[in-house]
Amino acid sequence: GRPNVGKSTMVNQLLGEERMLAGPEAGITRDSITIPWMHDGREIRLIDTAGIRKRSKIQEKLEVLSVQDSRRAIRYAEVVVLVLDSNAILEKQDLTLARQVVEEGRALIIAVNKWDGVETSRRRQIEAEVDRKLEFVGFARVNYISALHGSGIDAVVDAALAAYEAAGREFSTPKLNRILERALTAHPTPIVGGRRIRLRYVHQGGRHPSILVVHGNRSERVPAHYRRYLVNAFRKALHLQGVPLRLELKSGDNPFAGRRNALTRRQLKRKRRLIRHGRKS
């Protein structure tokens, strides 16, 4: 998250002790710090990152290195908790960080912090703004928390563990193809260039992030809106909350591409006849 949104305070609340330096000043955390943590007998590594400001505002070399360290933590994390400040909700940098998490294929949880200081009359407005601006990461569970007082922290942990499990889940090919068949029946593929796109079968292509590979004819021409429809259909059927789902569309190679069919004896005779006729004329 951005500087001073409460990342270190949340880590301290999870640990139950003041392990990380935290305060009202921005930029107290300069490095990404890894802390081993046991939760219900499960070993977890927490990473407290430095705040990431807009690139145009970063001038000091030390801050450049801190931001690079934070981005590296995002790249290799299993689950990323994006912490937002409810008093300065969803600045452009928050949206940029959310997109970076999705591009890296990381499971994502949203934690809107300092919720205890928000007036009741303002809360519904903030919730509507979060839903609208973060629609592109609608798969991520949103939690409204107070890192200082600990309210909502357990829900963040539960959501993170659920997202981790979902990102590592294996799906059988028959199950995936049944989902694809139902989706195609409900909404057939569009007609592009006078011909309907044919999607034939799907299989799992990877985990962490979750990847599904769909094979068909001219599948590279599937419009963006239909791709989103397929992603949502698979996500709903597979219960993939908190997990970005990547859909790879592949077209089968034409085995006759670049090859010329051999002419039959009858075709050869006709070709010679046409050539002779052309010469005479």
KOLLO-830980 format. One record per residue: residue number from 1; y negated, z, x of N, C-alpha, C in turn. Coordinates in nm, 3 decimals. Layout:
seq, n.north, n.up, n.east, ca.north, ca.up, ca.east, c.north, c.up, c.east
NUM, Y, Z, X, Y, Z, X, Y, Z, X $
...
***
This chain:
seq, n.north, n.up, n.east, ca.north, ca.up, ca.east, c.north, c.up, c.east
1, 0.120, 0.000, 0.081, 0.000, 0.000, 0.000, -0.126, 0.000, 0.085 $
2, -0.240, -0.001, 0.015, -0.368, 0.005, 0.086, -0.387, 0.144, 0.145 $
3, -0.487, 0.160, 0.233, -0.514, 0.293, 0.288, -0.554, 0.392, 0.179 $
4, -0.512, 0.516, 0.197, -0.554, 0.629, 0.113, -0.509, 0.618, -0.033 $
5, -0.395, 0.558, -0.057, -0.342, 0.553, -0.195, -0.242, 0.666, -0.220 $
6, -0.202, 0.737, -0.113, -0.111, 0.852, -0.130, 0.029, 0.831, -0.080 $
7, 0.048, 0.740, 0.013, 0.183, 0.712, 0.064, 0.240, 0.833, 0.139 $
8, 0.162, 0.889, 0.231, 0.211, 1.004, 0.308, 0.229, 1.127, 0.220 $
9, 0.142, 1.145, 0.123, 0.155, 1.257, 0.030, 0.285, 1.247, -0.048 $
10, 0.322, 1.126, -0.088, 0.446, 1.106, -0.162, 0.567, 1.137, -0.074 $
11, 0.561, 1.095, 0.052, 0.672, 1.124, 0.144, 0.685, 1.275, 0.163 $
12, 0.573, 1.345, 0.179, 0.578, 1.491, 0.192, 0.639, 1.556, 0.068 $
13, 0.607, 1.503, -0.048, 0.660, 1.558, -0.173, 0.812, 1.539, -0.179 $
14, 0.860, 1.425, -0.132, 1.004, 1.399, -0.128, 1.075, 1.493, -0.031 $
15, 1.012, 1.514, 0.084, 1.072, 1.599, 0.187, 1.061, 1.747, 0.154 $
16, 0.965, 1.783, 0.069, 0.945, 1.924, 0.036, 0.874, 2.002, 0.144 $
17, 0.805, 1.932, 0.232, 0.729, 1.997, 0.340, 0.619, 1.904, 0.389 $
18, 0.522, 1.961, 0.456, 0.408, 1.883, 0.506, 0.444, 1.819, 0.639 $
19, 0.534, 1.725, 0.635, 0.578, 1.658, 0.759, 0.476, 1.554, 0.804 $
20, 0.417, 1.480, 0.709, 0.323, 1.374, 0.742, 0.180, 1.423, 0.724 $
21, 0.091, 1.379, 0.813, -0.051, 1.411, 0.799, -0.106, 1.336, 0.679 $
22, -0.177, 1.408, 0.593, -0.234, 1.346, 0.473, -0.369, 1.410, 0.445 $
23, -0.460, 1.330, 0.392, -0.592, 1.381, 0.361, -0.674, 1.278, 0.289 $
24, -0.798, 1.312, 0.251, -0.882, 1.218, 0.176, -0.935, 1.104, 0.261 $
25, -0.928, 1.116, 0.394, -0.979, 1.010, 0.480, -0.878, 0.897, 0.488 $
26, -0.928, 0.775, 0.486, -0.839, 0.658, 0.498, -0.800, 0.637, 0.644 $
27, -0.679, 0.588, 0.667, -0.637, 0.549, 0.800, -0.579, 0.661, 0.884 $
28, -0.536, 0.772, 0.821, -0.478, 0.882, 0.899, -0.345, 0.839, 0.960 $
29, -0.262, 0.768, 0.880, -0.135, 0.717, 0.931, -0.160, 0.587, 1.005 $
30, -0.123, 0.585, 1.135, -0.148, 0.468, 1.218, -0.022, 0.389, 1.250 $
31, 0.093, 0.454, 1.241, 0.219, 0.388, 1.274, 0.317, 0.404, 1.158 $
32, 0.416, 0.315, 1.154, 0.525, 0.331, 1.059, 0.622, 0.434, 1.114 $
33, 0.642, 0.540, 1.039, 0.723, 0.652, 1.086, 0.849, 0.661, 1.001 $
34, 0.965, 0.662, 1.066, 1.093, 0.670, 0.997, 1.141, 0.815, 0.993 $
35, 1.178, 0.861, 0.874, 1.223, 0.999, 0.857, 1.358, 1.000, 0.787 $
36, 1.462, 1.058, 0.849, 1.590, 1.071, 0.779, 1.579, 1.173, 0.668 $
37, 1.645, 1.145, 0.554, 1.633, 1.232, 0.436, 1.766, 1.231, 0.363 $
38, 1.810, 1.350, 0.322, 1.933, 1.363, 0.244, 1.895, 1.384, 0.098 $
39, 1.950, 1.300, 0.010, 1.923, 1.310, -0.133, 2.055, 1.310, -0.207 $
40, 2.090, 1.424, -0.267, 2.217, 1.438, -0.340, 2.335, 1.395, -0.255 $
41, 2.335, 1.439, -0.129, 2.444, 1.408, -0.038, 2.442, 1.266, 0.017 $
42, 2.336, 1.194, -0.010, 2.325, 1.056, 0.035, 2.219, 1.045, 0.144 $
43, 2.255, 0.981, 0.254, 2.161, 0.967, 0.366, 2.068, 0.849, 0.343 $
44, 1.939, 0.876, 0.346, 1.837, 0.773, 0.322, 1.734, 0.779, 0.435 $
45, 1.682, 0.665, 0.472, 1.574, 0.661, 0.571, 1.444, 0.625, 0.499 $
46, 1.350, 0.717, 0.503, 1.217, 0.692, 0.447, 1.127, 0.638, 0.558 $
47, 1.045, 0.540, 0.523, 0.950, 0.484, 0.621, 0.809, 0.497, 0.562 $
48, 0.729, 0.579, 0.628, 0.589, 0.595, 0.587, 0.505, 0.496, 0.668 $
49, 0.441, 0.404, 0.600, 0.368, 0.297, 0.669, 0.218, 0.323, 0.670 $
50, 0.151, 0.260, 0.763, 0.005, 0.263, 0.766, -0.049, 0.178, 0.652 $
51, -0.167, 0.214, 0.603, -0.230, 0.136, 0.498, -0.266, -0.004, 0.545 $
52, -0.251, -0.100, 0.456, -0.277, -0.240, 0.492, -0.402, -0.287, 0.418 $
53, -0.507, -0.312, 0.493, -0.631, -0.363, 0.433, -0.631, -0.516, 0.436 $
54, -0.734, -0.574, 0.375, -0.751, -0.719, 0.380, -0.764, -0.762, 0.526 $
55, -0.710, -0.879, 0.554, -0.713, -0.929, 0.692, -0.856, -0.942, 0.744 $
56, -0.949, -0.981, 0.657, -1.088, -1.000, 0.701, -1.155, -0.870, 0.742 $
57, -1.101, -0.755, 0.695, -1.162, -0.626, 0.727, -1.100, -0.560, 0.850 $
58, -0.994, -0.618, 0.901, -0.925, -0.560, 1.017, -0.991, -0.611, 1.145 $
59, -1.045, -0.520, 1.224, -1.115, -0.559, 1.346, -1.057, -0.491, 1.470 $
60, -1.027, -0.362, 1.460, -0.976, -0.290, 1.576, -0.835, -0.338, 1.612 $
61, -0.809, -0.348, 1.741, -0.678, -0.393, 1.787, -0.569, -0.295, 1.744 $
62, -0.601, -0.165, 1.743, -0.503, -0.065, 1.703, -0.462, -0.084, 1.558 $
63, -0.558, -0.117, 1.473, -0.526, -0.139, 1.332, -0.444, -0.266, 1.314 $
64, -0.473, -0.368, 1.394, -0.393, -0.491, 1.389, -0.247, -0.461, 1.416 $
65, -0.221, -0.380, 1.518, -0.084, -0.343, 1.553, -0.020, -0.259, 1.442 $
66, -0.100, -0.170, 1.380, -0.048, -0.086, 1.272, -0.005, -0.170, 1.153 $
67, -0.088, -0.270, 1.119, -0.057, -0.356, 1.006, 0.067, -0.440, 1.035 $
68, 0.079, -0.490, 1.157, 0.198, -0.567, 1.195, 0.323, -0.481, 1.182 $
69, 0.310, -0.353, 1.220, 0.423, -0.261, 1.209, 0.461, -0.239, 1.062 $
70, 0.359, -0.229, 0.976, 0.385, -0.209, 0.832, 0.453, -0.331, 0.772 $
71, 0.408, -0.449, 0.810, 0.469, -0.572, 0.757, 0.613, -0.585, 0.806 $
72, 0.638, -0.541, 0.927, 0.776, -0.544, 0.979, 0.865, -0.449, 0.898 $
73, 0.809, -0.335, 0.859, 0.885, -0.240, 0.777, 0.921, -0.301, 0.642 $
74, 0.828, -0.377, 0.584, 0.856, -0.447, 0.458, 0.970, -0.547, 0.477 $
75, 0.965, -0.619, 0.588, 1.063, -0.725, 0.612, 1.205, -0.670, 0.620 $
76, 1.222, -0.549, 0.678, 1.356, -0.498, 0.701, 1.397, -0.386, 0.606 $
77, 1.310, -0.349, 0.512, 1.346, -0.243, 0.417, 1.444, -0.295, 0.314 $
78, 1.526, -0.206, 0.260, 1.615, -0.243, 0.150, 1.539, -0.239, 0.017 $
79, 1.452, -0.137, 0.003, 1.370, -0.122, -0.117, 1.228, -0.088, -0.074 $
80, 1.130, -0.152, -0.133, 0.989, -0.126, -0.103, 0.924, -0.061, -0.225 $
81, 0.857, 0.052, -0.202, 0.778, 0.117, -0.307, 0.632, 0.084, -0.279 $
82, 0.572, 0.005, -0.366, 0.431, -0.031, -0.354, 0.349, 0.075, -0.427 $
83, 0.267, 0.148, -0.353, 0.188, 0.257, -0.409, 0.048, 0.206, -0.441 $
84, 0.005, 0.227, -0.566, -0.127, 0.186, -0.612, -0.211, 0.308, -0.645 $
85, -0.341, 0.295, -0.634, -0.435, 0.402, -0.667, -0.488, 0.377, -0.808 $
86, -0.461, 0.468, -0.900, -0.504, 0.448, -1.038, -0.656, 0.451, -1.053 $
87, -0.727, 0.503, -0.951, -0.873, 0.505, -0.957, -0.935, 0.374, -0.909 $
88, -0.857, 0.293, -0.841, -0.905, 0.161, -0.797, -0.789, 0.065, -0.815 $
89, -0.755, 0.042, -0.941, -0.628, -0.022, -0.973, -0.630, -0.172, -0.947 $
90, -0.528, -0.218, -0.881, -0.497, -0.360, -0.864, -0.612, -0.442, -0.807 $
91, -0.656, -0.402, -0.689, -0.746, -0.488, -0.614, -0.665, -0.607, -0.563 $
92, -0.734, -0.708, -0.513, -0.667, -0.830, -0.470, -0.561, -0.802, -0.364 $
93, -0.587, -0.704, -0.278, -0.492, -0.671, -0.172, -0.361, -0.618, -0.229 $
94, -0.366, -0.544, -0.340, -0.243, -0.496, -0.404, -0.155, -0.613, -0.447 $
95, -0.217, -0.715, -0.505, -0.142, -0.832, -0.551, -0.085, -0.909, -0.431 $
96, -0.163, -0.916, -0.323, -0.116, -0.984, -0.202, 0.007, -0.915, -0.146 $
97, 0.005, -0.781, -0.142, 0.119, -0.707, -0.089, 0.242, -0.725, -0.179 $
98, 0.221, -0.727, -0.311, 0.334, -0.748, -0.402, 0.398, -0.884, -0.378 $
99, 0.316, -0.986, -0.356, 0.370, -1.121, -0.329, 0.448, -1.122, -0.198 $
100, 0.398, -1.052, -0.097, 0.468, -1.049, 0.032, 0.605, -0.984, 0.018 $
101, 0.615, -0.880, -0.062, 0.744, -0.815, -0.084, 0.842, -0.912, -0.149 $
102, 0.794, -0.986, -0.249, 0.881, -1.083, -0.318, 0.922, -1.195, -0.223 $
103, 0.828, -1.244, -0.142, 0.860, -1.351, -0.047, 0.966, -1.307, 0.053 $
104, 0.966, -1.179, 0.088, 1.067, -1.127, 0.180, 1.200, -1.101, 0.110 $
105, 1.199, -1.111, -0.024, 1.322, -1.089, -0.099, 1.363, -0.944, -0.111 $
106, 1.266, -0.852, -0.100, 1.299, -0.710, -0.106, 1.295, -0.658, -0.249 $
107, 1.381, -0.563, -0.279, 1.374, -0.494, -0.408, 1.240, -0.419, -0.413 $
108, 1.180, -0.413, -0.532, 1.043, -0.362, -0.543, 1.030, -0.260, -0.656 $
109, 0.963, -0.149, -0.624, 0.929, -0.047, -0.722, 0.778, -0.026, -0.715 $
110, 0.712, -0.014, -0.828, 0.568, 0.010, -0.834, 0.544, 0.157, -0.867 $
111, 0.459, 0.224, -0.788, 0.422, 0.363, -0.814, 0.270, 0.371, -0.826 $
112, 0.222, 0.395, -0.949, 0.078, 0.409, -0.973, 0.044, 0.557, -0.955 $
113, -0.024, 0.589, -0.845, -0.047, 0.728, -0.805, -0.179, 0.783, -0.861 $
114, -0.193, 0.916, -0.849, -0.313, 0.991, -0.893, -0.332, 0.980, -1.044 $
115, -0.218, 0.970, -1.115, -0.220, 0.954, -1.261, -0.271, 1.080, -1.330 $
116, -0.255, 1.195, -1.263, -0.299, 1.321, -1.322, -0.451, 1.329, -1.336 $
117, -0.522, 1.249, -1.256, -0.668, 1.252, -1.262, -0.727, 1.149, -1.355 $
118, -0.644, 1.073, -1.426, -0.693, 0.969, -1.515, -0.708, 1.025, -1.656 $
119, -0.822, 1.001, -1.717, -0.845, 1.048, -1.853, -0.749, 0.978, -1.950 $
120, -0.710, 1.050, -2.053, -0.614, 0.997, -2.150, -0.664, 0.869, -2.215 $
121, -0.792, 0.863, -2.243, -0.850, 0.745, -2.307, -0.845, 0.622, -2.218 $
122, -0.834, 0.642, -2.089, -0.834, 0.531, -1.992, -0.693, 0.484, -1.958 $
123, -0.594, 0.566, -1.985, -0.458, 0.537, -1.940, -0.401, 0.411, -2.003 $
124, -0.420, 0.394, -2.132, -0.365, 0.275, -2.198, -0.427, 0.148, -2.142 $
125, -0.554, 0.153, -2.109, -0.622, 0.037, -2.051, -0.564, 0.001, -1.915 $
126, -0.536, 0.104, -1.833, -0.477, 0.080, -1.701, -0.337, 0.023, -1.715 $
127, -0.257, 0.076, -1.806, -0.122, 0.027, -1.826, -0.122, -0.120, -1.868 $
128, -0.215, -0.157, -1.956, -0.225, -0.297, -1.998, -0.266, -0.386, -1.882 $
129, -0.355, -0.337, -1.797, -0.400, -0.415, -1.682, -0.287, -0.435, -1.582 $
130, -0.208, -0.330, -1.561, -0.093, -0.339, -1.470, 0.006, -0.442, -1.523 $
131, 0.038, -0.438, -1.652, 0.133, -0.533, -1.710, 0.083, -0.677, -1.697 $
132, -0.047, -0.696, -1.715, -0.103, -0.831, -1.712, -0.108, -0.887, -1.570 $
133, -0.161, -0.809, -1.476, -0.181, -0.861, -1.341, -0.053, -0.865, -1.259 $
134, 0.042, -0.780, -1.294, 0.169, -0.779, -1.220, 0.281, -0.849, -1.296 $
135, 0.242, -0.941, -1.385, 0.342, -1.014, -1.463, 0.436, -1.095, -1.372 $
136, 0.384, -1.142, -1.258, 0.466, -1.224, -1.168, 0.575, -1.141, -1.098 $
137, 0.563, -1.008, -1.104, 0.671, -0.921, -1.056, 0.718, -0.833, -1.172 $
138, 0.734, -0.896, -1.287, 0.774, -0.823, -1.407, 0.910, -0.758, -1.396 $
139, 0.990, -0.797, -1.297, 1.122, -0.737, -1.277, 1.112, -0.596, -1.218 $
140, 0.997, -0.561, -1.159, 0.981, -0.432, -1.092, 0.949, -0.322, -1.191 $
141, 1.014, -0.210, -1.177, 0.988, -0.097, -1.265, 0.859, -0.027, -1.222 $
142, 0.773, 0.003, -1.318, 0.644, 0.068, -1.291, 0.654, 0.215, -1.326 $
143, 0.615, 0.302, -1.231, 0.617, 0.446, -1.252, 0.478, 0.502, -1.232 $
144, 0.435, 0.588, -1.322, 0.303, 0.652, -1.313, 0.325, 0.794, -1.263 $
145, 0.268, 0.824, -1.146, 0.305, 0.946, -1.076, 0.183, 1.024, -1.026 $
146, 0.210, 1.146, -0.984, 0.114, 1.225, -0.907, 0.187, 1.272, -0.782 $
147, 0.160, 1.207, -0.670, 0.227, 1.244, -0.545, 0.190, 1.386, -0.504 $
148, 0.070, 1.428, -0.537, 0.023, 1.561, -0.497, 0.099, 1.671, -0.571 $
149, 0.121, 1.651, -0.701, 0.187, 1.754, -0.781, 0.335, 1.725, -0.806 $
150, 0.381, 1.607, -0.769, 0.524, 1.576, -0.779, 0.570, 1.517, -0.910 $
151, 0.482, 1.500, -1.006, 0.525, 1.444, -1.135, 0.557, 1.296, -1.121 $
152, 0.671, 1.256, -1.175, 0.714, 1.116, -1.170, 0.784, 1.074, -1.043 $
153, 0.791, 1.162, -0.943, 0.852, 1.126, -0.814, 1.002, 1.101, -0.829 $
154, 1.070, 1.186, -0.907, 1.215, 1.168, -0.925, 1.247, 1.034, -0.988 $
155, 1.161, 0.989, -1.080, 1.184, 0.860, -1.145, 1.172, 0.745, -1.045 $
156, 1.081, 0.760, -0.948, 1.066, 0.658, -0.843, 1.193, 0.649, -0.760 $
157, 1.248, 0.764, -0.722, 1.371, 0.766, -0.642, 1.487, 0.705, -0.721 $
158, 1.500, 0.742, -0.847, 1.609, 0.688, -0.930, 1.596, 0.535, -0.943 $
159, 1.473, 0.488, -0.962, 1.451, 0.343, -0.975, 1.482, 0.272, -0.844 $
160, 1.446, 0.333, -0.731, 1.472, 0.272, -0.600, 1.621, 0.261, -0.574 $
161, 1.696, 0.366, -0.605, 1.841, 0.364, -0.583, 1.909, 0.263, -0.675 $
162, 1.861, 0.254, -0.799, 1.918, 0.157, -0.894, 1.890, 0.014, -0.847 $
163, 1.770, -0.010, -0.795, 1.736, -0.144, -0.745, 1.820, -0.179, -0.624 $
164, 1.844, -0.081, -0.536, 1.928, -0.105, -0.419, 2.069, -0.145, -0.460 $
165, 2.125, -0.073, -0.557, 2.260, -0.104, -0.604, 2.264, -0.243, -0.665 $
166, 2.162, -0.278, -0.744, 2.159, -0.409, -0.810, 2.149, -0.521, -0.708 $
167, 2.070, -0.502, -0.603, 2.052, -0.606, -0.501, 2.179, -0.633, -0.422 $
168, 2.269, -0.534, -0.416, 2.392, -0.552, -0.341, 2.514, -0.584, -0.425 $
169, 2.492, -0.609, -0.554, 2.604, -0.630, -0.646, 2.664, -0.769, -0.628 $
170, 2.797, -0.777, -0.641, 2.867, -0.905, -0.635, 2.899, -0.951, -0.777 $
171, 2.887, -1.082, -0.799, 2.914, -1.138, -0.932, 3.019, -1.247, -0.918 $
172, 3.116, -1.245, -1.008, 3.222, -1.346, -1.004, 3.166, -1.480, -1.051 $
173, 3.221, -1.587, -0.994, 3.176, -1.722, -1.031, 3.201, -1.753, -1.178 $
174, 3.317, -1.716, -1.235, 3.337, -1.742, -1.379, 3.231, -1.674, -1.466 $
175, 3.195, -1.550, -1.432, 3.093, -1.480, -1.511, 2.959, -1.552, -1.503 $
176, 2.922, -1.594, -1.382, 2.795, -1.664, -1.365, 2.793, -1.795, -1.443 $
177, 2.905, -1.865, -1.443, 2.910, -1.993, -1.514, 2.908, -1.976, -1.665 $
178, 2.961, -1.864, -1.715, 2.950, -1.837, -1.858, 2.804, -1.813, -1.897 $
179, 2.731, -1.742, -1.810, 2.588, -1.718, -1.836, 2.512, -1.851, -1.834 $
180, 2.543, -1.936, -1.735, 2.477, -2.065, -1.725, 2.505, -2.150, -1.849 $
181, 2.630, -2.150, -1.895, 2.667, -2.229, -2.012, 2.591, -2.182, -2.136 $
182, 2.579, -2.051, -2.153, 2.505, -1.999, -2.269, 2.358, -2.037, -2.260 $
183, 2.302, -2.029, -2.139, 2.161, -2.063, -2.122, 2.136, -2.211, -2.151 $
184, 2.227, -2.299, -2.106, 2.211, -2.443, -2.130, 2.229, -2.477, -2.277 $
185, 2.317, -2.403, -2.345, 2.338, -2.427, -2.488, 2.216, -2.386, -2.569 $
186, 2.158, -2.272, -2.532, 2.040, -2.222, -2.604, 1.919, -2.311, -2.582 $
187, 1.902, -2.355, -2.458, 1.788, -2.441, -2.424, 1.836, -2.546, -2.324 $
188, 1.871, -2.667, -2.371, 1.920, -2.772, -2.281, 1.817, -2.807, -2.173 $
189, 1.867, -2.859, -2.065, 1.778, -2.901, -1.956, 1.685, -3.012, -2.005 $
190, 1.565, -3.020, -1.949, 1.469, -3.121, -1.995, 1.508, -3.262, -1.950 $
191, 1.450, -3.360, -2.017, 1.466, -3.500, -1.980, 1.352, -3.538, -1.887 $
192, 1.385, -3.585, -1.769, 1.286, -3.624, -1.670, 1.312, -3.769, -1.629 $
193, 1.210, -3.853, -1.641, 1.226, -3.993, -1.606, 1.323, -4.066, -1.696 $
194, 1.332, -4.022, -1.822, 1.420, -4.090, -1.917, 1.565, -4.046, -1.911 $
195, 1.597, -3.953, -1.821, 1.736, -3.907, -1.808, 1.739, -3.754, -1.808 $
196, 1.842, -3.699, -1.870, 1.854, -3.554, -1.875, 1.915, -3.500, -1.745 $
197, 1.856, -3.395, -1.694, 1.909, -3.329, -1.574, 2.039, -3.258, -1.610 $
198, 2.140, -3.271, -1.524, 2.269, -3.209, -1.549, 2.292, -3.095, -1.449 $
199, 2.310, -2.974, -1.499, 2.347, -2.859, -1.416, 2.493, -2.825, -1.448 $
200, 2.577, -2.825, -1.346, 2.722, -2.820, -1.370, 2.784, -2.683, -1.344 $
201, 2.751, -2.619, -1.232, 2.813, -2.488, -1.207, 2.724, -2.408, -1.112 $
202, 2.752, -2.276, -1.107, 2.671, -2.184, -1.028, 2.763, -2.086, -0.956 $
203, 2.721, -2.041, -0.839, 2.794, -1.937, -0.766, 2.693, -1.851, -0.691 $
204, 2.736, -1.734, -0.648, 2.647, -1.643, -0.575, 2.632, -1.690, -0.432 $
205, 2.506, -1.691, -0.386, 2.480, -1.739, -0.250, 2.440, -1.630, -0.152 $
206, 2.417, -1.508, -0.200, 2.380, -1.401, -0.109, 2.339, -1.275, -0.182 $
207, 2.330, -1.167, -0.105, 2.285, -1.038, -0.156, 2.176, -0.985, -0.063 $
208, 2.091, -0.899, -0.119, 1.979, -0.843, -0.040, 1.903, -0.954, 0.036 $
209, 1.841, -1.051, -0.028, 1.814, -1.060, -0.171, 1.926, -1.130, -0.248 $
210, 1.921, -1.114, -0.381, 2.019, -1.180, -0.467, 1.986, -1.328, -0.477 $
211, 2.085, -1.412, -0.446, 2.067, -1.557, -0.447, 2.177, -1.619, -0.532 $
212, 2.137, -1.706, -0.624, 2.232, -1.784, -0.702, 2.210, -1.931, -0.671 $
213, 2.320, -2.003, -0.648, 2.313, -2.145, -0.614, 2.368, -2.225, -0.732 $
214, 2.284, -2.312, -0.787, 2.321, -2.394, -0.903, 2.335, -2.539, -0.858 $
215, 2.449, -2.601, -0.889, 2.475, -2.739, -0.850, 2.466, -2.830, -0.972 $
216, 2.420, -2.950, -0.949, 2.411, -3.046, -1.058, 2.360, -3.180, -1.010 $
217, 2.322, -3.265, -1.105, 2.266, -3.396, -1.074, 2.115, -3.393, -1.092 $
218, 2.041, -3.438, -0.992, 1.895, -3.440, -0.994, 1.837, -3.301, -1.019 $
219, 1.908, -3.198, -0.973, 1.861, -3.062, -0.997, 1.732, -3.030, -0.924 $
220, 1.699, -3.109, -0.821, 1.573, -3.085, -0.750, 1.453, -3.118, -0.838 $
221, 1.475, -3.186, -0.950, 1.366, -3.224, -1.040, 1.352, -3.129, -1.158 $
222, 1.422, -3.016, -1.155, 1.407, -2.916, -1.261, 1.264, -2.863, -1.260 $
223, 1.192, -2.869, -1.372, 1.053, -2.820, -1.375, 1.047, -2.669, -1.351 $
224, 0.929, -2.623, -1.309, 0.910, -2.481, -1.276, 0.936, -2.392, -1.397 $
225, 0.893, -2.438, -1.517, 0.909, -2.352, -1.635, 1.057, -2.334, -1.670 $
226, 1.140, -2.439, -1.647, 1.282, -2.425, -1.678, 1.353, -2.341, -1.572 $
227, 1.307, -2.350, -1.450, 1.360, -2.265, -1.343, 1.336, -2.117, -1.378 $
228, 1.214, -2.087, -1.426, 1.182, -1.949, -1.465, 1.270, -1.904, -1.581 $
229, 1.296, -1.996, -1.673, 1.384, -1.964, -1.786, 1.524, -1.926, -1.737 $
230, 1.577, -2.002, -1.643, 1.710, -1.972, -1.590, 1.712, -1.838, -1.517 $
231, 1.609, -1.814, -1.436, 1.601, -1.686, -1.363, 1.601, -1.569, -1.461 $
232, 1.522, -1.579, -1.566, 1.514, -1.471, -1.664, 1.647, -1.454, -1.739 $
233, 1.714, -1.566, -1.767, 1.843, -1.558, -1.836, 1.947, -1.486, -1.751 $
234, 1.953, -1.520, -1.622, 2.047, -1.453, -1.532, 2.009, -1.307, -1.512 $
235, 1.878, -1.281, -1.494, 1.833, -1.144, -1.470, 1.870, -1.053, -1.588 $
236, 1.848, -1.102, -1.709, 1.878, -1.022, -1.828, 2.027, -0.998, -1.842 $
237, 2.107, -1.102, -1.822, 2.252, -1.089, -1.839, 2.315, -1.003, -1.731 $
238, 2.257, -1.005, -1.610, 2.314, -0.931, -1.497, 2.248, -0.795, -1.475 $
239, 2.146, -0.763, -1.555, 2.076, -0.634, -1.546, 2.019, -0.612, -1.405 $
240, 1.940, -0.707, -1.360, 1.885, -0.702, -1.224, 1.741, -0.651, -1.225 $
241, 1.720, -0.530, -1.271, 1.585, -0.474, -1.271, 1.550, -0.426, -1.130 $
242, 1.427, -0.458, -1.090, 1.380, -0.416, -0.958, 1.416, -0.511, -0.847 $
243, 1.486, -0.620, -0.880, 1.538, -0.711, -0.777, 1.482, -0.851, -0.796 $
244, 1.418, -0.908, -0.694, 1.379, -1.049, -0.704, 1.504, -1.138, -0.697 $
245, 1.512, -1.235, -0.785, 1.629, -1.323, -0.792, 1.588, -1.463, -0.747 $
246, 1.654, -1.513, -0.645, 1.625, -1.647, -0.595, 1.727, -1.746, -0.651 $
247, 1.676, -1.857, -0.700, 1.761, -1.961, -0.756, 1.749, -2.085, -0.669 $
248, 1.861, -2.126, -0.610, 1.864, -2.247, -0.528, 1.933, -2.358, -0.607 $
249, 1.863, -2.466, -0.628, 1.917, -2.579, -0.705, 1.957, -2.690, -0.609 $
250, 2.082, -2.733, -0.619, 2.133, -2.834, -0.527, 2.193, -2.950, -0.604 $
251, 2.167, -3.071, -0.555, 2.225, -3.191, -0.615, 2.341, -3.236, -0.530 $
252, 2.446, -3.285, -0.598, 2.562, -3.335, -0.524, 2.529, -3.463, -0.450 $
253, 2.581, -3.477, -0.330, 2.558, -3.598, -0.251, 2.634, -3.715, -0.312 $
254, 2.571, -3.832, -0.314, 2.636, -3.953, -0.363, 2.731, -4.006, -0.256 $
255, 2.863, -4.004, -0.280, 2.958, -4.048, -0.177, 2.947, -4.196, -0.143 $
256, 2.878, -4.274, -0.229, 2.865, -4.417, -0.204, 2.730, -4.454, -0.144 $
257, 2.648, -4.351, -0.115, 2.516, -4.379, -0.059, 2.530, -4.448, 0.076 $
258, 2.460, -4.559, 0.093, 2.462, -4.631, 0.221, 2.581, -4.723, 0.238 $
259, 2.671, -4.730, 0.139, 2.790, -4.815, 0.148, 2.777, -4.935, 0.055 $
260, 2.831, -5.045, 0.099, 2.831, -5.168, 0.017, 2.974, -5.193, -0.030 $
261, 2.989, -5.222, -0.158, 3.122, -5.250, -0.212, 3.175, -5.384, -0.159 $
262, 3.304, -5.384, -0.123, 3.366, -5.509, -0.078, 3.383, -5.604, -0.197 $
263, 3.350, -5.734, -0.178, 3.359, -5.832, -0.286, 3.505, -5.872, -0.308 $
264, 3.539, -5.893, -0.434, 3.673, -5.941, -0.466, 3.683, -6.089, -0.430 $
265, 3.806, -6.146, -0.434, 3.827, -6.288, -0.403, 3.751, -6.376, -0.502 $
266, 3.752, -6.341, -0.628, 3.682, -6.417, -0.728, 3.531, -6.416, -0.705 $
267, 3.479, -6.296, -0.666, 3.335, -6.284, -0.639, 3.296, -6.367, -0.517 $
268, 3.385, -6.370, -0.415, 3.356, -6.449, -0.295, 3.349, -6.598, -0.329 $
269, 3.443, -6.646, -0.411, 3.443, -6.788, -0.450, 3.315, -6.823, -0.526 $
270, 3.275, -6.733, -0.616, 3.153, -6.759, -0.693, 3.031, -6.761, -0.602 $
271, 3.029, -6.668, -0.503, 2.915, -6.662, -0.411, 2.906, -6.791, -0.328 $
272, 3.022, -6.842, -0.279, 3.022, -6.967, -0.200, 2.976, -7.084, -0.286 $
273, 3.022, -7.085, -0.412, 2.984, -7.193, -0.503, 2.834, -7.194, -0.525 $
274, 2.774, -7.077, -0.544, 2.630, -7.067, -0.563, 2.554, -7.111, -0.439 $
275, 2.610, -7.078, -0.323, 2.543, -7.118, -0.198, 2.545, -7.269, -0.182 $
276, 2.662, -7.334, -0.209, 2.671, -7.478, -0.200, 2.578, -7.546, -0.297 $
277, 2.574, -7.490, -0.421, 2.487, -7.545, -0.522, 2.341, -7.534, -0.478 $
278, 2.305, -7.426, -0.420, 2.167, -7.408, -0.372, 2.131, -7.506, -0.263 $
279, 2.227, -7.534, -0.174, 2.200, -7.630, -0.064, 2.181, -7.770, -0.118 $
280, 2.263, -7.808, -0.217, 2.254, -7.943, -0.270, 2.120, -7.966, -0.341 $
281, 2.074, -7.860, -0.410, 1.949, -7.874, -0.482, 1.829, -7.869, -0.386 $
***
